[in-house]
Amino acid sequence: MIYAHQQAAFDELVAVGRVRFTFSSDCPVRMKTSTLVVAPSGSGKTHLSAAVAAELAVPYLRVCISSWMIMGSSGRGGAPTLPRICSFLRSCRDKEGAVIMIDEIERLGNFATNSWNSSIMLEAFQLLDGILPTNLVDGESEISSYAIKEAANFLSTRTLILAGGAFQDLWDRRSRPTIGFDAPTYDEPLPDLTVLATRLGKEFCNRFRSRIVVMGPLKLDDYSRMLEQTAPKVSPAFRKTFLRLGEARIAEACRIQQGPRFLEELLLDAVLAERAALVNYAKETHQFQQLSADCP
């Protein structure tokens, strides 16, 4: 399910994906479809990318920068990321295409001063260039050169790569309060590739489309629409409580910018409230029956 505030971004990414998976040409120029998705925390970037893959009916893989394992780092306790991506791409070879989401991309900021981030960046460079290293190792065994070539071909021709980042400080500065009766309105521009290049490096940003997909902070109306859109899909047993609690909490959810997580917490609280009501009703009924039995 796509929420109203995500609709424009969803439509654009689906259109890009359809072109990526269906357009074929002998043109020597490689089509650039990798896209940056920038939105404040809680806007649903990961949900959006998964919904795009579902709409396109193709397999989906999410990799997160905070858990990315570089090649040769198995001693750190995780399987290297590129071999996992290679295995995923090989499993998609009979599909029309695939979507890979590189999440938390903002964590690569100031990569030049951090050797670990620099290594991740170099591996991401190759991925975005449609290249997989020839020395990939999956567990204890090397991946065959044929398998790597097969996966790399699918990567360069039928894979849509999205990268999501919050860059939360940019949004926080836009909403920074001003002081005084005649204080000027602080108008920080929306993030664009020029701004992001100062954080991620121009060489990295150049591997994405110059047009980035931006979803701004949610407004009160967005939360109201999310609640209205979700309520009919909630079980009738909890729907009334879900709506009642939601309407009471919308303003606070908007103030702290909870995003779709607002609905996740709301569903839990609605179920807990209904179950508590049932337990109390059972206790009261039992007490009433006991009192009735004790009466002469």
C-alpha positions in Angstrom: 0.0 0.0 0.0 1.3 3.4 -1.0 0.4 6.5 1.1 -0.6 9.8 -0.4 2.7 11.5 0.4 4.6 8.8 -1.4 2.5 8.7 -4.6 4.5 11.1 -6.8 7.8 9.4 -5.9 6.2 6.0 -6.4 4.9 6.9 -9.9 8.2 8.3 -11.0 10.3 5.3 -9.8 7.8 2.8 -11.4 8.1 4.6 -14.7 11.9 4.5 -14.5 11.8 0.8 -13.6 9.6 0.0 -16.6 11.9 1.7 -19.0 14.9 -0.1 -17.3 13.4 -3.5 -17.7 11.8 -3.2 -21.2 13.9 -0.8 -23.3 16.4 -2.4 -25.5 18.7 -0.6 -27.9 22.0 -1.0 -29.7 23.0 2.5 -28.6 26.6 2.5 -27.2 25.5 4.8 -24.4 24.5 3.1 -21.2 21.2 4.3 -19.7 21.6 5.8 -16.3 18.6 4.8 -14.0 20.2 4.6 -10.6 18.2 7.0 -8.4 18.7 8.7 -5.0 15.7 8.9 -2.8 16.0 11.6 -0.1 13.5 12.0 2.7 13.5 12.7 6.4 13.5 9.8 8.8 10.1 8.1 9.0 8.9 9.0 5.5 8.9 5.4 4.4 11.8 5.3 1.9 12.3 1.5 2.4 8.6 0.9 2.2 8.5 2.9 -1.0 11.3 0.9 -2.7 9.7 -2.4 -1.8 6.4 -1.2 -3.1 8.1 -0.2 -6.4 9.5 -3.7 -6.8 6.1 -5.2 -6.0 4.4 -3.0 -8.6 7.0 -4.0 -11.2 6.6 -7.7 -10.1 10.3 -8.2 -9.7 12.5 -9.5 -6.9 13.7 -7.1 -4.3 16.9 -6.9 -2.2 17.6 -4.3 0.5 21.2 -3.8 1.7 22.0 -1.3 4.5 25.2 0.7 4.7 25.4 0.2 8.5 25.6 -3.5 8.0 27.6 -3.6 4.8 30.5 -6.1 5.0 33.4 -5.4 2.7 35.3 -8.2 1.1 38.0 -9.6 3.3 36.2 -8.6 6.5 34.7 -12.0 7.5 36.5 -11.8 10.8 34.1 -9.0 11.8 31.3 -11.5 12.0 29.3 -11.1 8.8 29.2 -12.4 5.3 30.6 -10.0 2.7 27.8 -8.0 0.9 28.9 -8.2 -2.7 28.8 -12.0 -2.9 25.3 -11.9 -1.4 24.3 -9.4 -4.0 25.8 -11.6 -6.7 23.8 -14.6 -5.4 20.6 -12.6 -5.5 21.2 -11.4 -9.0 21.9 -15.0 -10.2 18.6 -16.1 -8.7 16.9 -13.4 -10.7 18.3 -14.4 -14.1 15.0 -15.7 -15.4 13.1 -12.6 -14.2 12.2 -9.5 -16.1 14.3 -7.4 -13.7 15.2 -6.7 -10.0 15.3 -3.8 -7.6 18.2 -3.3 -5.2 17.8 -0.7 -2.4 21.0 0.7 -0.8 19.7 2.1 2.4 21.1 4.7 4.9 23.4 6.1 2.2 24.0 9.2 4.3 26.3 7.1 6.5 28.9 7.3 3.8 29.4 11.0 4.5 33.0 12.1 4.9 34.1 8.8 3.5 37.6 10.1 2.7 38.5 10.3 6.4 37.2 6.8 7.2 39.0 3.8 5.7 36.0 1.5 6.3 33.5 3.8 4.6 36.1 4.4 1.8 36.1 0.6 1.2 32.3 0.4 1.1 32.3 3.4 -1.3 34.7 1.6 -3.7 32.5 -1.5 -3.7 29.4 0.6 -4.2 31.1 2.3 -7.2 31.5 -1.1 -8.8 27.9 -2.0 -8.1 26.6 1.2 -9.6 28.9 0.8 -12.6 27.4 -2.7 -13.3 30.6 -4.4 -12.3 31.2 -7.3 -9.9 34.8 -8.2 -8.8 36.2 -11.4 -10.3 37.4 -12.6 -7.0 34.1 -12.9 -5.1 34.0 -15.5 -2.3 30.8 -16.9 -0.9 31.6 -18.4 2.5 34.7 -20.6 2.1 34.4 -21.1 -1.7 35.1 -18.8 -4.7 32.2 -18.0 -7.0 32.8 -19.2 -10.5 33.8 -16.7 -13.1 30.8 -17.7 -15.2 28.4 -17.1 -12.3 30.0 -13.6 -11.7 29.7 -12.8 -15.3 26.1 -13.9 -15.5 25.2 -11.8 -12.4 27.1 -8.8 -13.7 25.3 -8.9 -17.0 21.9 -8.9 -15.2 23.1 -6.1 -13.0 24.1 -3.9 -15.9 21.1 -4.5 -18.0 18.0 -5.3 -15.9 18.6 -4.1 -12.4 17.2 -0.8 -11.0 19.4 0.5 -8.1 17.9 2.9 -5.6 19.7 4.5 -2.7 17.9 6.0 0.2 19.1 8.6 2.7 17.5 10.7 5.4 20.2 13.5 5.6 18.2 14.5 8.7 20.1 17.6 9.5 19.0 19.2 6.2 15.4 18.8 7.2 16.0 19.9 10.8 17.6 23.1 9.5 14.6 23.8 7.3 12.3 23.6 10.3 14.6 25.5 12.7 12.5 28.0 14.7 13.2 31.8 14.4 13.2 34.3 17.2 11.6 37.8 17.3 8.6 39.5 15.9 10.3 40.3 12.6 12.6 37.3 12.3 13.2 36.2 8.7 11.8 32.9 7.6 14.6 30.3 7.3 14.4 28.9 3.8 16.9 26.1 3.4 16.6 24.8 -0.2 15.4 21.2 -0.8 18.3 18.8 -1.1 19.7 18.4 -4.6 22.7 16.6 -6.1 25.0 19.6 -5.6 24.2 19.6 -1.8 24.6 15.9 -1.6 27.9 15.9 -3.5 29.5 17.9 -0.6 28.6 15.0 1.7 28.9 11.9 -0.5 31.5 13.1 -2.9 31.0 14.2 -6.5 32.4 11.0 -8.0 29.8 8.9 -6.1 26.8 11.3 -6.8 27.7 11.3 -10.6 26.8 7.6 -10.7 23.1 8.6 -10.0 20.6 10.5 -12.0 20.9 14.2 -11.6 17.2 14.3 -10.8 16.8 12.9 -7.2 13.5 11.9 -5.8 12.7 14.0 -2.7 9.9 13.4 -0.2 9.5 16.3 2.3 8.5 16.1 5.9 4.9 14.9 6.5 2.2 17.4 7.4 -0.9 17.1 9.5 -3.0 16.3 6.5 -0.6 13.6 5.5 -1.1 11.9 8.9 -4.9 12.2 8.6 -4.9 10.7 5.1 -2.6 7.8 6.3 -5.0 7.1 9.1 -8.1 7.2 6.8 -6.3 5.1 4.2 -5.2 2.4 6.7 -8.3 2.1 8.9 -10.5 0.2 6.3 -7.8 -2.5 6.1 -7.7 -3.0 9.9 -9.7 -5.9 11.4 -13.2 -4.7 12.3 -12.6 -5.9 15.8 -10.0 -3.2 16.3 -11.0 -0.6 13.7 -13.0 1.7 16.0 -10.3 1.8 18.6 -7.6 2.3 16.0 -9.4 5.4 14.6 -10.2 6.8 18.1 -6.6 6.5 19.3 -5.3 7.7 15.9 -7.3 10.9 15.8 -6.2 11.7 19.3 -2.5 11.2 18.5 -2.2 12.7 15.0 -0.9 16.1 16.2 1.8 14.6 18.4 2.8 12.2 15.6 3.2 15.2 13.2 5.2 17.2 15.8 7.8 14.5 16.4 7.7 13.3 12.7 6.9 9.7 13.4 6.0 8.9 9.8 4.3 5.5 9.0 5.7 4.2 12.3 2.8 6.1 13.8 0.5 3.5 12.3 2.6 0.6 13.6 2.5 1.8 17.2 -1.2 2.7 16.8 -2.1 -0.8 15.7 -0.4 -2.4 18.7 -2.0 0.0 21.1 -5.5 -0.6 19.6 -5.1 -4.4 20.0 -3.9 -4.0 23.5 -6.7 -1.7 24.4 -9.3 -4.0 23.0 -7.9 -7.0 24.7 -7.8 -5.1 28.0 -11.4 -4.2 27.5 -12.4 -7.8 26.9 -10.5 -8.9 30.1 -12.2 -6.2 32.2 -15.6 -7.1 30.7 -15.0 -10.8 31.6 -14.1 -9.9 35.1 -17.1 -7.6 35.6 -19.4 -10.3 34.1 -18.0 -12.9 36.4 -18.4 -10.6 39.4 -22.0 -9.9 38.4 -22.8 -13.6 38.1 -21.2 -14.2 41.4 -23.2 -11.5 43.1 -26.4 -12.9 41.5 -25.6 -16.4 42.7 -25.1 -15.1 46.3 -28.5 -13.3 46.4 -31.3 -15.2 48.1 
